Amino acid sequence: KPNEKLTKEELKKNRQQRKKDLKRSRQEAERKDMFEIINQSKHMWGDLRRYMYTQTHRVGDKAVVCVAAVGSMAFAHDAVRVLQCYIQFSNHEQRQEVFEELKDDILSLSKSQYGRHVVKKLLMYGNKELVAAVINRFKGHVRQMLRHAAASSIIEYAYNDKAVLAQRLMLTDELYGNTYTVCKSYEFNTLEKVVRTNPDKLNNIIDEMKQVLTPMAQKEQVIKHSLVHKVFLDFFQCAPEKQRTEMIESIRQSVVYMAHTHDGARVAMNCLWHGTAKDRKVIIKTMKTYMVKGKSAKHDMFKNPRDPAHLLPEIIKVLEQGDGNAHSKKDKATRRKELLEVVSPPLLEYLCNNAAAMAIDKATSVTISDILASACGDLRPAMMAVAQLANQELVPGGIKGELHMAEHPAGHLVLKWLIEQDVTLAEAGKEERFGRILVDTVGTNKMKSWAKVNRGAMVLCRSVNKHFYHFRGCFLRAV
């Protein structure tokens, strides 16, 4: 028994070698004549991908080996990496040769776990003509590809990153139904234009769109794509009230997966505007676990309502579209008051605990004045937490690299904003005054040192100009 004399490491090496030999013999049987070519390509790719050669060497050496075996390599989990590398570093003529070899298999490659990367590389590195040729292969198969986990990612990449307007319209055409396809023309190539010129076809088009879109809303992998969001938005902009209500009821569980894109966020707003109380309850319930993520996303931030300081005029106009909907019974002031009563305590508590970090950060410092301007309840603890940050002697240039709040680029702005805001608080009938709390906390002796630096002097000047008459004496004594 020769194995008894071998060590465990030697036995392990023997087992691994037998596995390699078995795998090689299996691949050789499957790939037949292409086996040696693919194997040679893999070894060459191992050297070329280390960026040891120039691009000319990469392409020139590899072209001899790769092109003949493109069809066999595209579906293999190991050889497909060689083909991807070849597409990346080849010239336009060589990429065109690869496409000609694979053009009949583009759809099956898009659905392949490994082959889809080849299609993506062709889209990524191809010129306009090649990209157009690849996208054109999708025509008539978009609905089928969107339902496939692998192929849907290729459609999304082509639509979002590579397609021009005409190609985008071609990709979305299938989702509008047959009636739309018959009615559209070169001049009237969007849903809005088709409906405007063929008003009698509206119900047929909307019904067909509903039949296409409803199954897509049930599949999370599909509903996340921006191409689908665009079609949903067109549906809500043109659909009559009855079909719109039915669609909201069908997709209310999936609205949360749309809110991360430009069009999807507007679909979500339409669902909240026009949905019933039950629909809204379901939508909000599904969003609970995504609130933190949603708050930081580009298209679904929570802002001070319609404040031009935070929102562009175009965004405010979009939000105004939901005013006066049939299901909102409370006026805006009442809704805002109820929301503030809920969010104010945790916001004020967070400000008290994190005032130091927020005041010296340019991004978060602006939220301090917003919180203290709008929050309900006792503002004094939060104001004292901010004022306490300035409760020290100001040394120009800072101590050990740390600037005084009145000299800090962000901190001195916080002080200015809060002092100016006392006028607004008085007009709103609130008793708290940041200026009074600042003087009581810091004291006039320490505030005198603020005049040593430009930013500190600006804070004191703003206090004298904007503050109430009976507090000016304190500030003037500080100067």
C-alpha positions in Angstrom: 0.0 0.0 0.0 2.1 2.9 -1.3 -0.3 5.5 0.1 0.6 4.5 3.7 4.1 6.0 3.2 2.8 9.3 1.9 2.2 12.3 4.2 -1.1 14.0 4.5 0.2 17.0 2.4 1.3 14.6 -0.3 -2.1 12.8 -0.3 -3.8 16.2 -0.5 -1.7 17.2 -3.5 -2.5 13.9 -5.2 -6.2 14.4 -4.8 -6.0 18.0 -6.1 -4.0 16.8 -9.2 -6.5 14.1 -9.9 -9.3 16.7 -9.8 -7.4 18.9 -12.2 -6.8 16.1 -14.6 -10.4 15.1 -14.5 -11.6 18.6 -15.1 -9.1 19.0 -18.0 -10.3 15.8 -19.6 -13.9 16.8 -19.2 -13.3 20.2 -20.8 -11.3 18.6 -23.6 -14.2 16.3 -24.4 -16.7 19.2 -24.4 -14.7 21.8 -26.4 -13.0 19.3 -28.7 -11.0 21.2 -31.4 -11.3 24.5 -29.5 -9.7 23.1 -26.3 -6.1 23.9 -27.1 -6.9 27.3 -28.5 -8.9 28.3 -25.4 -6.3 26.9 -23.1 -3.5 28.7 -24.8 -5.6 31.9 -24.7 -6.1 31.6 -20.9 -2.3 31.2 -20.3 -1.6 34.3 -22.5 -4.3 36.3 -20.8 -2.7 35.5 -17.4 0.3 37.5 -18.6 -1.4 40.2 -20.5 -3.8 41.3 -17.8 -0.9 42.2 -15.5 -0.3 45.3 -17.7 3.2 44.2 -18.5 2.7 44.8 -22.3 1.6 47.8 -24.2 -1.9 47.9 -25.7 -0.5 47.0 -29.1 1.1 43.8 -27.8 -2.0 42.9 -25.9 -4.2 43.1 -28.9 -1.8 41.8 -31.5 -0.7 38.7 -29.7 -4.2 37.8 -28.4 -6.0 38.3 -31.7 -4.4 35.3 -33.3 -5.6 33.1 -30.5 -9.0 34.6 -29.6 -11.1 35.4 -32.7 -11.4 31.8 -34.0 -12.8 30.6 -30.7 -15.1 33.5 -29.8 -18.3 31.4 -29.9 -17.0 28.7 -27.6 -15.4 31.2 -25.2 -18.4 33.4 -24.7 -20.4 30.9 -22.6 -17.5 29.3 -20.6 -17.0 30.6 -17.1 -13.3 30.6 -17.4 -12.6 31.5 -21.0 -15.1 34.4 -21.0 -12.7 36.5 -19.0 -10.2 36.2 -21.8 -12.8 37.5 -24.3 -13.7 40.4 -22.0 -10.1 41.4 -21.8 -9.8 41.1 -25.6 -12.8 43.4 -26.2 -11.5 45.9 -23.7 -8.0 46.3 -25.3 -8.8 45.7 -28.9 -9.5 48.3 -31.6 -12.9 49.0 -33.3 -12.3 46.6 -36.2 -11.5 43.7 -33.9 -14.5 44.5 -31.6 -16.7 44.5 -34.8 -15.3 41.0 -35.7 -16.3 39.7 -32.2 -19.8 41.2 -32.6 -20.2 39.6 -36.1 -19.3 36.2 -34.5 -21.7 36.7 -31.6 -24.6 38.8 -33.1 -26.9 35.8 -33.4 -26.3 34.8 -29.8 -26.6 38.3 -28.2 -29.9 37.5 -26.5 -28.8 34.1 -25.2 -25.5 35.7 -24.0 -27.5 38.4 -22.2 -29.3 35.7 -20.2 -26.1 33.7 -19.5 -24.5 34.1 -16.1 -21.1 34.6 -17.6 -21.9 35.6 -21.2 -23.8 38.8 -20.2 -20.4 40.3 -19.3 -19.3 40.0 -22.9 -22.4 41.9 -24.1 -21.8 44.6 -21.4 -18.2 45.0 -22.6 -19.3 45.4 -26.2 -21.7 48.2 -25.0 -19.0 49.7 -22.7 -16.1 49.9 -25.2 -17.8 49.8 -28.6 -18.2 52.9 -30.8 -21.6 54.4 -31.6 -22.2 52.1 -34.5 -21.4 49.0 -32.5 -23.5 50.1 -29.5 -26.4 50.8 -31.9 -26.0 47.3 -33.5 -26.0 45.6 -30.1 -29.1 47.6 -28.8 -30.9 46.8 -32.1 -30.6 43.1 -31.3 -32.8 43.7 -28.3 -35.7 45.0 -30.4 -38.8 42.8 -29.9 -37.4 41.0 -26.8 -37.3 43.8 -24.2 -40.3 42.5 -22.2 -38.8 39.0 -22.2 -35.3 40.2 -21.1 -36.7 42.4 -18.3 -38.2 39.4 -16.7 -34.8 37.7 -16.7 -32.5 38.5 -13.7 -29.3 38.5 -15.8 -30.7 40.1 -19.0 -32.5 42.8 -17.2 -29.2 44.2 -15.9 -28.0 44.5 -19.5 -31.1 46.3 -20.7 -30.8 48.7 -17.7 -27.2 49.4 -18.5 -27.9 50.0 -22.2 -30.9 52.3 -21.4 -29.2 54.3 -18.7 -25.6 54.6 -19.8 -25.3 54.0 -23.6 -28.6 54.6 -25.4 -29.4 57.9 -27.1 -33.0 59.3 -27.2 -34.1 57.3 -30.2 -32.7 54.1 -28.8 -34.4 54.7 -25.4 -37.7 55.2 -27.1 -37.2 51.9 -29.0 -36.4 50.0 -25.8 -39.5 51.3 -24.0 -41.9 51.0 -27.0 -42.8 47.3 -26.2 -44.1 48.2 -22.8 -46.8 50.6 -24.1 -48.7 47.8 -25.9 -49.8 47.1 -29.5 -52.2 49.9 -29.9 -49.5 52.4 -29.1 -47.2 50.7 -31.6 -49.8 51.1 -34.3 -50.6 54.7 -33.5 -47.1 56.1 -33.1 -45.1 57.6 -35.9 -41.7 59.3 -36.4 -43.2 62.7 -35.4 -45.5 61.4 -32.6 -43.1 59.0 -30.8 -44.1 59.5 -27.1 -47.1 58.5 -25.2 -48.2 62.1 -24.5 -48.1 63.0 -28.2 -49.8 59.8 -29.3 -52.7 60.3 -26.8 -53.0 63.9 -27.8 -53.4 63.0 -31.5 -55.5 59.9 -30.9 -57.7 60.6 -27.8 -60.1 57.8 -28.8 -57.3 55.3 -28.3 -56.5 56.4 -24.7 -58.4 53.7 -22.9 -57.1 50.9 -25.1 -53.5 52.1 -24.7 -53.8 52.5 -20.9 -55.5 49.0 -20.5 -52.7 47.4 -22.5 -50.0 49.2 -20.5 -51.7 48.0 -17.3 -51.6 44.4 -18.5 -47.9 44.7 -19.3 -46.8 46.7 -16.2 -48.8 44.9 -13.4 -46.9 41.6 -13.6 -43.6 43.5 -13.6 -44.5 45.2 -10.3 -44.7 41.8 -8.6 -41.0 41.0 -9.4 -38.5 43.0 -7.3 -35.7 42.4 -9.7 -37.7 44.1 -12.5 -39.4 46.9 -10.7 -36.0 48.4 -9.6 -35.0 49.4 -13.2 -35.3 53.0 -14.3 -36.6 51.9 -17.8 -39.7 50.5 -16.1 -40.0 53.6 -13.9 -40.2 55.8 -17.0 -43.1 53.8 -18.4 -44.9 53.8 -15.0 -44.5 57.6 -14.9 -46.0 58.0 -18.4 -48.9 55.8 -17.3 -49.7 57.9 -14.3 -49.4 61.2 -16.3 -51.9 60.0 -18.9 -54.2 57.4 -17.2 -57.8 58.3 -16.2 -58.7 58.2 -12.6 -60.2 54.7 -12.6 -57.2 53.0 -14.2 -54.8 55.1 -12.1 -56.5 54.0 -8.8 -56.4 50.3 -9.9 -52.7 50.5 -10.7 -51.9 52.1 -7.4 -53.7 49.3 -5.6 -51.7 46.8 -7.7 -48.2 48.3 -7.1 -48.5 49.8 -3.6 -46.3 47.0 -2.1 -43.6 47.7 -4.7 -43.5 51.5 -4.6 -40.5 51.4 -2.2 -38.3 49.9 -4.9 -38.9 52.9 -7.2 -38.1 55.8 -5.0 -34.4 55.8 -5.7 -34.6 57.1 -9.3 -35.7 60.4 -10.9 -38.8 58.9 -12.6 -39.4 56.4 -9.8 -39.6 59.1 -7.2 -42.3 60.8 -9.2 -44.2 57.6 -9.5 -44.1 57.2 -5.7 -45.4 60.7 -5.3 -48.3 60.0 -7.6 -49.1 57.0 -5.6 -49.1 59.0 -2.4 -51.1 61.8 -3.9 -53.8 59.8 -5.6 -53.9 56.7 -3.4 -56.6 56.0 -0.9 -55.9 56.1 2.9 -55.4 52.3 2.8 -52.9 52.6 -0.1 -50.9 55.3 1.7 -50.8 53.2 4.8 -49.4 50.2 2.9 -46.8 52.3 1.1 -45.6 54.0 4.3 -45.5 50.6 6.1 -43.3 49.1 3.4 -41.0 52.2 3.6 -40.3 51.9 7.3 -37.1 49.8 7.0 -35.8 52.1 4.2 -36.3 55.5 5.9 -32.6 56.1 6.7 -31.5 55.0 3.2 -34.2 57.0 1.6 -33.4 60.1 3.5 -29.9 60.1 2.1 -30.9 59.3 -1.5 -30.8 61.9 -4.2 -34.4 61.7 -5.2 -36.2 61.1 -1.9 -34.7 63.5 0.6 -36.9 65.0 3.3 -36.6 68.8 3.2 -38.0 71.8 4.8 -41.3 71.9 2.8 -41.0 73.9 -0.4 -38.3 76.2 1.0 -36.4 77.8 -1.9 -33.3 77.7 0.2 -33.4 73.9 -0.1 -35.3 73.1 -3.2 -35.1 74.3 -6.8 -38.2 76.1 -8.3 -38.6 73.2 -10.7 -38.9 70.7 -7.8 -41.4 73.0 -6.0 -43.6 73.0 -9.1 -43.5 69.2 -9.2 -44.6 69.0 -5.5 -47.4 71.4 -6.2 -49.0 68.9 -8.6 -50.2 66.9 -5.6 -52.0 69.8 -4.0 -55.8 69.5 -3.9 -55.9 65.8 -4.5 -59.1 64.0 -3.6 -57.8 62.0 -0.6 -56.1 64.8 1.4 -58.6 66.2 3.8 -56.3 68.2 6.1 -54.8 71.6 5.1 -51.0 71.9 4.7 -50.6 73.8 8.0 -52.3 71.2 10.0 -50.3 68.3 8.4 -47.1 70.2 9.0 -47.9 70.9 12.6 -48.7 67.2 13.3 -45.5 66.1 11.6 -43.4 68.6 13.6 -44.9 67.4 16.8 -43.7 63.9 16.1 -40.2 64.6 14.8 -39.3 67.5 17.0 -38.4 65.6 20.2 -35.9 63.2 18.6 -34.4 66.0 16.4 -33.8 68.3 19.5 -32.4 65.4 21.4 -30.0 64.6 18.6 -28.9 68.2 18.4 -28.2 68.3 22.1 -26.1 65.2 21.9 -24.2 66.0 18.7 -24.0 69.8 18.7 -20.2 69.9 18.6 -19.9 67.6 15.6 -22.8 69.4 13.7 -21.6 72.9 14.3 -18.1 72.4 12.8 -19.3 70.4 9.7 -20.2 72.5 6.7 -22.8 70.0 5.6 -24.7 69.5 8.8 -24.3 73.0 10.3 -27.1 74.4 8.1 -29.5 71.9 9.7 -29.0 73.5 13.2 -30.9 76.7 12.3 -33.6 74.7 10.5 -34.2 72.5 13.5 -34.4 75.4 16.0 -36.5 77.5 13.6 -39.2 74.8 13.0 -39.1 72.4 16.0 -41.9 72.3 18.5 -41.4 72.1 22.3 -38.6 73.4 24.6 -35.7 74.8 22.5 -33.6 75.9 25.4 -31.6 72.7 26.0 -30.6 72.6 22.3 -29.7 76.3 22.3 -27.6 75.9 25.4 -25.8 73.0 23.9 -24.8 75.1 20.9 -24.0 78.2 23.1 -21.8 76.1 25.3 -19.5 75.4 22.4 -18.5 79.0 22.4 -18.0 79.2 26.1 -14.2 79.7 26.1 -11.7 82.4 25.5 -11.0 83.0 21.9 -7.3 82.6 21.0 -6.6 83.7 17.4 -5.5 80.7 15.3 -6.9 78.2 17.8 -5.5 76.0 20.5 -3.7 72.9 19.3 -5.2 73.3 15.9 -8.8 73.6 17.1 -10.4 76.9 16.3 -12.9 78.6 18.5 -16.5 78.4 17.3 -16.6 82.1 16.6 -13.5 81.7 14.4 -14.4 78.4 12.7 -15.6 78.7 9.0 -18.8 76.8 9.8 -19.2 77.5 13.5 -19.3 81.3 13.2 -22.1 81.0 10.5 -24.1 78.9 13.0 -23.8 81.7 15.6 -24.8 84.4 13.0 -27.8 82.4 11.7 -29.2 81.6 15.2 -28.8 85.3 16.3 -30.6 86.5 13.2 -33.3 83.8 13.7 -34.4 85.3 17.1 -36.5 87.8 15.1 -38.3 85.0 13.3 -38.9 83.1 16.6 -40.4 86.3 18.1 -42.8 86.7 15.2 -43.8 83.0 15.6 -44.7 83.7 19.3 -41.9 81.6 20.8 -40.2 82.7 24.0 -36.7 81.2 23.5 -34.0 83.6 22.3 -30.6 82.3 21.3 -28.9 85.7 21.8 -30.0 85.9 25.5 -28.9 82.3 26.1 -25.5 83.0 24.4 -24.8 86.0 26.5 -25.8 84.2 29.7 -23.7 81.2 28.9 -20.5 82.8 27.5 -20.5 86.1 29.4 -19.4 89.5 28.1 -15.7 89.1 29.2 -15.2 86.1 27.0 -17.2 87.6 24.2 -14.8 90.6 24.1 -12.1 88.3 22.8 -14.2 87.5 19.7 -13.4 91.0 18.4 -9.8 89.9 17.9 -10.6 88.0 14.7 -12.6 88.9 11.6 -15.2 86.2 11.9 -15.8 86.8 15.6 -16.2 90.5 15.0 -18.8 89.8 12.3 -20.8 87.7 14.8 -20.8 90.6 17.2 -21.7 93.2 14.6 -24.6 91.0 13.4 -25.8 90.8 17.0 -25.9 94.6 17.3 -27.6 95.1 14.0 -30.3 92.4 14.2 -30.9 91.7 17.9 -33.7 93.2 20.1 -33.1 96.6 21.6 -33.0 95.4 25.2 -30.2 92.9 24.4 -28.0 95.3 22.4 -26.4 96.7 25.6 -25.0 93.3 26.5 -23.5 92.9 23.0 -22.1 96.4 22.9 -20.4 95.9 26.3 -18.8 92.8 24.9 -17.3 94.8 22.0 
